[in-house]
């Protein structure tokens, strides 16, 4: 057998007479003597049959495992969970989405530690599987990488390209009578033509780009679209690459650094990416024990132009970006402008600058703009603070040019009530729709609000109504929408004090979000406020609500320094 140095962890599991029982069990799974002599490589697969984003990952895993075997490793595939945001949107099921990020990271950690894997590849697709996978890699800190399953192809409806964003916006149009039942059904059947993650620069494609700019995913392999013929070869190459990482002992925390996280933030800003990237990068930094604050996003975004003309605010989808030259082309443009730390290491062994230098720009492409002709001079993310959001909130400015908004509060204590008001036409131009008690603890789970925001756009109110919430927005959301308001309502944040008729003022240049109330009046209202009863009293949702942090810290779960008296009582009696 090889020396244990080539199998730094797995030799403890399978070497020697005392491990005959473990080997006997593994033989029943098809392993032979020669397999035990090779490093054990975990293949964490987020495959699930529910939703197109991850639907094809079972097939992709076979190519990855073939690459591992070809490079001298023994692959062992296991599964974890996934919640489809696009399917659960607007229902109670959406509460589970952000919670799944923690469960994904926890489950990958458990299987990898339990089986003493020498290295790890995480196959990801939909929104929360990507950050959950990165968090697990950072936590384990064994050689490993992320491989993204790739974007879905756009559908075609009435002669133009469409995505799931169009379907949700069509719901609002249908409710207002400007789309027929037959048109809505036809669009529904056309928007998602096959496997792959939602097609615009929504959360999945945003986080896939984050992986490449972080260096934890191989640039050029992850961004191959899901149904592209080259995806299988990309999987095989990734399998070989993880073996190279093991031989070189390159671990995730040698790649995920403060500089590489700043690269990722800049990449999000330059592509008009999802506001969810704020939550996820804060969580990744926390796992890597790196300093990062919500203010860093505004600092970086304010100096980065929007270069990629991508949906939801732009014209093109992720497959168009791939055809134009991919994320490497975006990085190349940014490096030319001095906007990235080019010396950051990536899993390929090359620096980000070296990866970007290999970009091949398609002649006459229109997706990635030149530096002297950006879509906007500053990036897509802005952090606002004020008496409504002392810890901050996130607003995406890609796709619109509104800089100030002053309106009348229409307050709803859950998403369903807000959606009903939009659907029945009682939300009017000049309103500020406030949706509260949807934060990390209050939801729990911080639901996305695409159903509401898309309905507003579909109803023709996208530029005349503002929305703010302690919940989240989908990456497909566009319009004047502020999310992640912190502190949240369920913990007594100022958003809990707002009443119908209050005046709310957004000021992008000043980076402020305020309600026209004195501090004394806010405190007076909060003095009679009572926290709502928890929605869940048992199970994973109750545990999450107990442990989750503010959204301004990434909505991460962590072991508290002290347990509340009730928890101590349970601990003593269990």
C-alpha positions in Angstrom: 0.0 0.0 0.0 1.0 3.6 -0.5 2.4 5.4 2.5 -0.2 7.2 4.6 1.2 10.5 3.6 -0.7 10.2 0.3 -3.8 9.4 2.3 -3.4 11.8 5.2 -6.8 11.1 6.8 -8.3 7.9 5.2 -5.4 5.6 6.3 -6.9 5.8 9.8 -10.2 4.5 8.6 -9.0 1.6 6.4 -5.4 0.6 7.2 -4.4 -2.4 9.4 -5.9 -5.5 10.8 -8.0 -3.5 13.3 -9.9 -1.8 10.4 -11.0 -5.1 8.8 -14.6 -4.4 9.7 -14.6 -1.0 7.9 -13.0 -2.6 4.8 -15.5 -5.4 4.9 -18.4 -2.9 4.8 -16.8 -1.0 2.0 -16.2 -4.1 0.0 -19.9 -4.6 0.0 -20.1 -1.2 -1.8 -17.8 -2.4 -4.6 -14.3 -1.4 -3.3 -11.4 -3.7 -3.8 -7.8 -4.0 -2.5 -6.5 -1.5 -5.0 -9.1 1.0 -4.0 -8.0 1.0 -0.4 -4.4 1.8 -1.5 -5.6 5.1 -3.0 -6.8 8.4 -1.4 -10.5 8.5 -0.6 -12.1 11.4 -2.3 -15.6 12.6 -1.2 -18.0 13.6 -4.0 -20.6 15.7 -2.2 -23.5 15.8 -4.6 -26.5 18.2 -4.2 -28.5 16.2 -6.8 -32.2 16.3 -6.2 -35.1 15.4 -8.5 -37.1 18.4 -7.4 -36.0 21.3 -9.6 -33.9 21.8 -12.7 -30.9 23.5 -11.0 -29.5 20.2 -9.6 -31.4 17.7 -11.7 -28.5 16.7 -13.9 -25.8 16.5 -11.2 -26.2 12.7 -10.8 -25.0 12.3 -14.4 -22.2 15.0 -13.9 -21.0 13.1 -10.9 -20.1 10.1 -13.0 -17.7 12.2 -15.1 -16.2 13.7 -11.9 -15.6 10.2 -10.5 -14.0 9.0 -13.7 -11.6 12.0 -13.4 -10.7 11.1 -9.8 -10.1 7.4 -10.8 -8.0 8.5 -13.8 -5.8 10.6 -11.5 -5.3 7.8 -8.9 -8.1 8.3 -6.4 -11.0 6.4 -5.0 -14.2 8.5 -5.3 -17.0 8.0 -2.8 -20.2 9.9 -3.7 -22.8 11.0 -1.1 -25.8 13.3 -1.2 -27.1 16.3 0.7 -30.3 18.4 0.6 -31.5 21.2 -1.6 -34.5 23.5 -1.6 -35.6 25.0 -4.9 -36.3 28.7 -4.4 -38.1 29.0 -7.7 -40.5 26.2 -6.8 -41.2 27.2 -3.1 -41.4 31.0 -3.8 -44.4 32.6 -2.2 -45.2 29.6 0.1 -44.3 28.4 3.6 -41.7 26.2 1.9 -39.6 29.2 1.0 -38.8 29.6 4.7 -36.7 26.4 4.4 -34.4 27.8 1.7 -31.8 29.8 3.7 -32.0 27.3 6.5 -30.9 24.6 4.0 -27.6 26.5 3.5 -26.6 25.6 7.1 -27.9 22.0 6.8 -25.9 21.5 3.6 -22.7 22.8 5.2 -23.4 20.7 8.3 -24.2 17.5 6.4 -21.1 17.8 4.2 -19.0 18.3 7.3 -20.5 15.3 9.0 -20.0 12.9 6.1 -16.5 14.1 5.3 -15.3 14.1 8.9 -17.1 10.8 9.6 -15.4 9.0 6.7 -12.0 10.8 7.0 -11.9 11.8 3.3 -8.5 13.0 2.0 -10.1 15.5 -0.3 -13.5 16.7 -1.4 -15.4 18.0 -4.5 -18.8 19.6 -4.0 -21.2 19.5 -6.9 -23.6 22.4 -6.7 -26.5 23.9 -8.6 -29.2 26.0 -7.0 -28.9 29.1 -4.8 -28.0 27.7 -1.3 -26.1 24.7 -2.3 -23.2 26.9 -3.6 -22.5 28.9 -0.4 -23.3 25.9 1.7 -20.6 23.9 -0.2 -18.1 26.7 0.1 -18.8 27.0 3.9 -18.2 23.3 4.3 -14.9 23.4 2.4 -13.7 26.3 4.6 -14.8 24.6 7.7 -13.2 21.3 6.9 -10.1 22.9 5.3 -9.1 19.7 3.4 -8.0 19.9 -0.3 -11.2 20.5 -2.3 -13.1 22.6 -4.8 -16.5 23.5 -6.0 -17.9 22.5 -9.4 -21.1 24.3 -10.5 -23.6 22.3 -12.6 -24.1 25.3 -14.9 -26.9 27.5 -16.1 -30.1 26.5 -17.8 -30.6 27.6 -21.4 -33.2 30.3 -22.0 -36.6 29.4 -23.2 -38.4 31.0 -26.2 -41.8 32.6 -25.9 -43.5 34.7 -28.6 -40.2 35.1 -30.5 -38.0 36.2 -27.6 -35.8 34.6 -24.9 -37.4 34.1 -21.5 -36.4 32.9 -18.0 -38.2 32.1 -14.8 -38.1 35.8 -14.1 -40.6 36.4 -16.9 -43.0 33.8 -15.5 -43.1 35.5 -12.1 -43.6 38.9 -13.7 -46.3 37.4 -15.9 -48.2 36.5 -12.8 -48.6 40.2 -12.1 -49.6 40.9 -15.7 -52.2 38.1 -15.6 -53.6 39.4 -12.3 -54.1 42.8 -13.9 -55.7 41.3 -17.0 -52.9 42.1 -19.5 -52.1 38.5 -20.1 -54.5 35.7 -21.0 -54.7 32.3 -19.3 -53.4 30.7 -22.5 -50.4 33.0 -22.7 -49.5 32.4 -19.1 -49.7 28.6 -19.6 -47.6 28.9 -22.8 -44.9 30.9 -21.1 -44.9 28.6 -18.1 -44.2 25.7 -20.4 -41.4 27.5 -22.3 -39.4 29.3 -19.7 -37.4 26.3 -18.3 -36.5 24.1 -21.3 -34.1 21.7 -19.4 -31.7 21.2 -16.6 -29.6 23.9 -15.1 -29.8 26.8 -12.7 -32.0 29.9 -13.4 -30.6 31.7 -16.4 -30.0 35.4 -15.5 -27.4 36.8 -13.1 -29.7 35.6 -10.4 -28.4 34.1 -7.1 -27.1 30.8 -8.5 -25.1 32.3 -11.4 -24.0 35.2 -9.1 -22.6 32.7 -6.6 -21.1 30.6 -9.3 -19.1 33.7 -10.4 -18.3 34.3 -6.8 -16.7 30.8 -6.7 -14.5 31.5 -9.7 -13.5 35.0 -8.4 -12.8 33.5 -5.0 -10.6 30.9 -6.7 -12.4 27.9 -5.1 -13.9 26.8 -8.4 -11.9 26.3 -11.6 -12.5 29.2 -13.9 -13.9 28.1 -17.2 -15.1 24.7 -16.0 -17.9 25.7 -13.6 -19.4 28.2 -16.0 -19.9 25.7 -18.8 -23.8 25.6 -19.2 -25.6 22.6 -17.8 -26.6 21.0 -21.1 -23.5 22.1 -23.1 -21.6 19.1 -24.6 -18.4 20.2 -22.8 -19.9 19.8 -19.3 -18.9 16.2 -19.0 -15.3 16.9 -19.8 -15.4 19.8 -17.3 -16.5 17.3 -14.7 -13.7 14.9 -15.6 -11.1 17.7 -15.4 -12.4 18.7 -12.0 -12.0 15.2 -10.8 -8.3 15.2 -11.9 -7.8 18.6 -10.4 -8.9 17.7 -6.9 -6.2 15.0 -6.9 -3.6 17.6 -7.9 -4.8 19.8 -5.0 -4.3 16.8 -2.6 -0.8 16.1 -3.9 0.1 19.8 -3.5 -1.7 20.0 -0.2 -3.6 23.2 -1.3 -6.4 23.6 1.2 -9.4 26.0 0.9 -8.1 28.5 3.5 -5.0 29.1 1.3 -7.3 30.2 -1.4 -10.2 31.9 0.5 -8.6 35.1 1.8 -9.7 38.6 2.5 -8.3 39.7 -0.8 -10.1 36.9 -2.7 -13.4 37.7 -1.0 -12.9 41.3 -2.1 -12.4 40.0 -5.6 -15.7 38.1 -5.3 -17.6 41.2 -4.1 -16.2 43.2 -7.0 -17.3 40.5 -9.4 -20.8 40.7 -8.1 -20.8 44.4 -8.3 -19.5 44.4 -11.9 -22.2 42.0 -13.1 -25.2 43.4 -11.3 -25.4 40.3 -9.2 -27.8 39.1 -6.5 -28.2 40.8 -3.1 -28.0 37.4 -1.6 -24.3 37.4 -2.2 -24.0 39.8 0.7 -25.5 37.2 3.1 -23.4 34.4 1.6 -20.1 36.1 1.5 -20.5 37.3 5.1 -21.2 33.6 6.0 -18.2 32.3 4.0 -15.9 34.9 5.7 -17.2 33.8 9.1 -16.3 30.2 8.3 -12.9 31.2 7.2 -12.4 33.4 10.3 -11.8 36.5 8.1 -12.9 40.0 8.9 -15.7 41.2 6.7 -18.5 43.7 7.3 -21.6 44.8 5.4 -19.9 48.2 4.8 -17.1 46.4 2.8 -19.7 45.7 0.1 -20.6 49.4 -0.3 -16.9 50.4 -0.3 -16.0 48.0 -3.0 -19.2 48.4 -5.1 -18.9 52.2 -5.2 -15.6 51.9 -7.1 -16.6 49.2 -9.6 -18.5 49.9 -12.7 -21.3 47.6 -14.0 -19.8 45.9 -17.0 -22.0 42.9 -17.8 -25.4 43.5 -19.3 -27.2 40.7 -17.6 -30.7 39.9 -16.4 -32.6 40.7 -14.3 -31.8 44.4 -15.0 -30.1 43.8 -18.4 -30.6 42.0 -21.6 -28.6 38.8 -21.5 -28.4 35.5 -19.6 -25.6 33.4 -18.3 -25.3 31.2 -21.4 -24.8 34.5 -23.4 -22.0 35.4 -21.0 -20.3 32.1 -21.5 -20.5 32.4 -25.3 -19.1 36.0 -25.0 -16.0 34.9 -23.1 -17.2 33.9 -19.7 -16.4 35.1 -16.2 -12.7 35.2 -17.2 -13.5 38.0 -19.6 -15.2 40.0 -16.8 -12.1 39.4 -14.7 -9.8 40.5 -17.5 -11.7 43.8 -17.9 -11.5 44.4 -14.2 -7.9 43.6 -13.9 -7.1 46.1 -16.7 -8.8 48.7 -14.5 -6.9 47.7 -11.4 -10.1 46.5 -9.7 -9.0 43.0 -8.6 -6.2 41.5 -6.5 -4.7 39.5 -9.4 -2.1 37.6 -7.4 -4.8 35.6 -5.5 -4.3 31.8 -5.9 -7.0 29.6 -7.5 -7.5 25.9 -7.3 -5.9 25.5 -10.8 -2.6 26.5 -9.3 -2.6 29.7 -11.4 -3.4 33.1 -10.1 -6.6 35.0 -10.9 -4.6 37.2 -13.2 -3.2 34.2 -15.1 -6.7 32.8 -15.5 -8.1 36.1 -16.7 -5.2 36.4 -19.2 -6.5 33.3 -20.9 -9.9 34.8 -21.6 -11.0 34.5 -25.3 -13.4 37.3 -26.2 -15.9 36.5 -28.9 -15.8 39.1 -31.7 -18.6 41.7 -31.6 -20.0 40.3 -28.3 -22.3 42.7 -26.5 -22.6 41.2 -23.1 -19.4 42.5 -21.4 -18.9 46.2 -22.0 -15.6 48.0 -22.5 -14.1 49.9 -19.5 -14.8 53.2 -21.2 -18.4 52.4 -21.8 -19.9 50.7 -18.7 -23.6 50.3 -18.1 -23.2 52.3 -14.9 -20.1 54.0 -13.4 -20.6 52.3 -10.0 -21.5 48.7 -9.0 -24.9 47.1 -8.4 -24.9 46.9 -4.6 -25.5 49.7 -2.1 -25.7 49.6 1.6 -28.2 52.0 3.3 -28.3 52.8 7.0 -30.5 55.1 9.0 -33.2 55.1 11.8 -35.0 52.3 10.0 -31.9 50.1 9.5 -29.2 51.0 12.1 -27.3 47.8 11.1 -27.9 48.4 7.4 -29.9 47.0 4.5 -29.0 46.1 0.9 -30.4 47.6 -2.2 -29.6 46.6 -5.8 -29.3 49.5 -8.1 -28.5 47.6 -11.3 -31.3 48.0 -13.8 -32.7 51.3 -12.7 -31.5 54.9 -12.2 -33.7 55.9 -9.2 -31.6 57.7 -6.6 -34.2 58.9 -4.2 -37.7 57.8 -3.2 -40.2 59.2 -0.7 -43.4 57.4 -0.1 -46.2 56.4 2.2 -45.8 53.2 4.2 -48.1 50.2 3.5 -47.3 47.8 6.2 -47.7 44.0 6.0 -46.7 41.5 8.6 -46.1 38.7 6.1 -45.4 38.1 2.4 -48.8 36.6 1.7 -50.7 39.8 2.8 -48.5 42.0 0.7 -48.9 39.8 -2.4 -52.7 39.8 -1.9 -52.6 43.6 -1.8 -50.6 43.8 -5.1 -52.9 41.2 -6.7 -56.1 43.0 -5.8 -54.8 46.3 -6.9 -54.7 48.2 -3.6 -51.0 49.0 -3.8 -50.6 52.3 -5.6 -47.9 54.4 -7.1 -46.0 56.3 -4.4 -46.4 53.5 -1.8 -43.6 52.0 0.1 -44.5 48.4 0.7 -43.1 47.2 4.0 -42.9 43.4 4.6 -41.7 42.5 8.1 -41.4 39.5 10.4 -39.7 37.7 7.5 -36.2 38.0 8.8 -33.8 35.2 9.9 -35.4 34.7 13.3 -38.9 36.1 12.5 -39.5 34.0 9.4 -37.7 32.0 10.4 -35.5 31.6 7.3 -35.7 35.0 5.7 -38.0 34.2 2.7 -37.3 35.7 -0.7 -39.9 38.0 -2.1 -39.8 37.4 -5.9 -43.5 36.7 -6.0 -44.3 40.2 -4.6 -41.5 42.1 -6.5 -42.3 40.4 -9.8 -46.0 41.0 -9.4 -45.3 44.7 -8.8 -43.2 44.8 -12.0 -45.9 42.9 -13.9 -48.6 45.3 -12.6 -46.6 48.2 -14.0 -45.5 49.5 -10.6 -41.8 48.6 -10.8 -40.6 52.2 -11.0 -43.3 53.9 -9.0 -43.4 51.7 -5.8 -40.6 51.0 -3.4 -40.4 47.9 -1.1 -38.4 47.2 2.0 -38.3 44.1 4.1 -36.3 42.3 6.8 -36.5 39.3 4.5 -34.7 38.7 1.2 -35.1 39.2 -2.5 -34.5 36.7 -5.3 -31.6 37.3 -7.6 -34.3 37.7 -10.2 -35.7 40.8 -8.5 -35.3 44.2 -10.0 -36.7 47.5 -9.1 -36.4 49.8 -6.1 -36.2 47.1 -3.5 -34.3 47.1 -0.1 -33.9 43.9 1.7 -32.1 42.5 4.8 -33.3 45.4 7.0 -31.5 44.9 10.3 -32.2 44.6 13.1 -35.3 42.7 12.0 -38.8 43.2 13.3 -38.9 40.0 15.4 -36.0 41.2 17.6 -37.6 44.7 18.1 -35.8 46.5 15.3 -37.2 49.9 14.2 -39.0 48.3 11.3 -41.4 46.8 13.9 -42.4 50.4 14.8 -43.6 51.5 11.3 -47.3 52.1 10.8 -49.4 52.7 7.8 -49.2 56.3 6.6 -45.6 56.9 7.9 -43.3 58.6 5.4 -40.2 56.6 4.4 -37.3 58.2 2.5 -34.6 56.4 0.5 -31.5 58.4 -0.4 -29.0 56.4 -2.5 -26.3 59.2 -2.7 -26.4 59.7 1.0 -26.7 56.0 1.7 -29.6 56.5 4.1 -33.0 54.9 4.8 -35.2 56.7 7.2 -38.7 57.0 8.5 -39.9 60.5 9.3 -40.2 59.8 13.0 -38.1 61.1 15.9 -36.0 58.6 17.8 -38.3 59.3 20.8 -41.4 58.3 18.8 -39.8 55.1 17.5 -38.9 54.2 21.1 -42.4 55.1 22.3 -43.9 52.7 19.8 -41.4 50.0 20.6 -42.0 50.3 24.3 -45.5 48.7 23.8 -44.3 46.2 21.2 -44.4 42.5 22.0 -42.4 39.9 20.1 -44.6 37.5 18.2 -44.8 33.9 19.2 -42.3 31.6 17.4 -43.8 30.0 14.3 -42.0 26.8 15.0 -41.4 25.3 18.5 -39.7 22.1 17.5 -37.5 20.7 14.8 -34.9 22.3 12.6 -36.7 25.6 12.2 -36.9 26.1 15.9 -33.2 25.3 16.3 -32.3 27.7 13.5 -34.4 30.5 15.0 -32.6 30.1 18.3 -29.1 30.1 16.8 -29.2 32.4 13.8 -27.5 35.8 13.7 -28.6 39.1 12.3 -28.7 39.4 8.5 -26.0 42.1 8.9 -23.7 39.3 10.0 -24.7 36.9 7.3 -27.5 35.1 9.1 -25.1 32.4 10.2 -25.8 29.9 12.9 -23.2 29.5 15.7 -23.0 27.9 19.1 -24.0 30.7 21.5 -21.4 31.7 24.2 -24.1 31.2 26.8 -27.4 29.3 26.6 -30.7 30.8 27.7 -32.2 29.3 30.9 -34.7 27.2 29.0 -31.9 25.5 27.0 -29.9 24.9 30.2 -32.9 23.2 31.7 -33.3 20.9 28.7 -29.5 20.1 28.8 -29.7 19.1 32.5 -32.7 16.9 32.0 -31.8 15.2 28.8 
